[in-house]
Amino acid sequence: MRLQYPSSIKIIRVPCTGKVDVLHILRAFEKGADGVYAVGCLEGSCQFNNGNIRARKRIEQAQKILDTVGVGGERVQMYNLSSGEGTHFAEFAVEMEERIQKLGPNPVKLNKKEKAA
Amino acid sequence: MIVADKKPIEEIIEDIKGCDKILILGCNECVTVCEAGGKKEVGILASALRMYFLNKGNEKKIDEITLERQCDHEYLEEIRDVSDQYDAIVSLACGVGVQFTAEKYLSMPVYPGVNTCFLGATEERGVWTERCQACGQCILSTTGGICPVSRCAKRILNGPCGGSSKGKCEINKEIECAWQLIIDRLNYLDRMDDYENVYEIKDWSTERAGGPRKVIREDVQV
């Protein structure tokens, strides 16, 4: 397929999106990530029954927390696709990158930098 | 177990906004099982608070420790050496743990990080229901293992009130009538004769109405 997607995206492989926890997402922001998204299998086709449903709920939880602490819940997103949908994978990456470009850098990262300067 | 629910982060922020060095103290027991105050929740809260205060331009030192229990002296002693590094502790233990921590670290403000709800069981992941009110005088042997003290809104002891309708309680249609459950269970156990026994006035002095309680067991004291 040789599809292109933005180079700013760092992929972290997990055995199932059900492995992704709220804590992983928050720590990513603490460490300076501008956005985090999880790409899981289509709902209803999880090998582990409900891993992707759990991931969605955790993403929603993380969104609420990030809204509360002023980072912005819209920086976190859940996407679903089947393993044969490489084009969707690239589309989601572009969509997320555009979304984050609009939102600008993670305020936590900016404040840390300011503090260090 | 003791069932607790998370406190809104905003409420915790309000409590600790004047402190610079804060310890988030979790508990490995009941609150871990009910996913309100275990190691993971400590991590999430600490991370959220660090980001919040950093965003406000007021960076704070927020550390995380989770103890085996907060309701025993020996476990609480584990933070003795580090406690002077902090201005405040946010305890994610139940109300017992929060109070015991406060008693042991007198000069330290201790804030609750969860709302302690009741003694209950896990119905399914994310759903907990009340099962015991710790009345101090268990009557489950006579009620087929279903507690009218904790599960009946009126805590009545001799059959359902007039508000029981189609097996549900009048205060909420989602709440089972405890006495319907008891009768069904006694029927199932072929023990309906027990239902005929009139339960005399219960001694409520062993319940909270008798003031704060204490259990002294000389046989296990050293």
Interface residues (C-beta under 8 A of the other chain):
Chain A: D21 V22 L23 L26 R27 F29 E30 I65 L66 T68 V69 G70 V71 P107 V108 N111 K112 K115
Chain B: I9 E10 K40 G43 I44 S47 A48 L49 R50 M51 Y52 L54 N55 K56 G57 E59
